[in-house]
Amino acid sequence: MKITCIIPAAGKGLRFGETIPKQYLRIDKVMILEHAVHSLFKGISAYPTDEYACIIACDTDWFETVQDILDRSGFEDTHAIVKGGDERKDSINAAFHHPLVQDSDLILIHDAARPFVPIDIIKNLIDKTRIHGACIPVLACKDTMKIVQDNLVSETIPRHILFSAQTPQVFSYRLYKNALDLHHKTSVYTDDASLFELCNFPISTVDGNEIMMKITTKQDLKIAEYLYSSMDTHNGD
């Protein structure tokens, strides 16, 4: 079995307010993207798989930096870099059509700005994808959720049916290819599970983990730094 990781890393991170994209900022002197790649390698290499690979889609200005990250990642013999697109889905499409992907059994797609992924969650995701064809990590909603229009509350949504989706998200290569063939040009999906939903493909879930936070704001970065400093072993194991 071959598992290929795809990381779309071409985002500009404009909401973060820095001069460089957030995935290249550092936690304990290590770039966020490198934390993410290292977390994936530790999880994938702990799984009994025959082959694994990693493809990162990024802006050409960052090719050299990303190459350095991959060279010391554990994926050094099976990796590639492709030019990212204007939108996340374009970056993933470019990576998906790289020759390294074509003989894969499973595709694991992960956000560049989620630095920490526990090994056991990667194992759970792979196990359930092999049964159901797709699996994503989710977190139950803690807050009461309201629909607000024009600064007025119009409805309360039952909390027990709401979950936040995280990454990595894992898919059967065959089913993901079918989904892309059908809906690549669709602009409404915001994660890869949404692409499967458009095809009415089943998506299973596993429990996520708050440590798998996506860094979007400067406050998120401070929280991630604290989490990293308090881990028993680094990268969320």
ABEGO torsion letter per residue (X at the ends): XBBBBBBBAABAGAAAGBABBAAABBBGGBBAAAAAAAAAAAAAAABBBABBBBBBBBBAAAAAAAAAAAAAAGAAABBBBBBBBABAAAAAAAAAABAAAAABABBBBBBAABABBBAAAAAAAAAAAAAAGBBBBBBBBABBBBBBBGGBBABBBBAAABBBBBOBBBBBAAAAAAAAAAAAABAABABAAAAAAAAGBBBBBBBBBAAABBBABAAAAAAAAAAAAABABBGGX
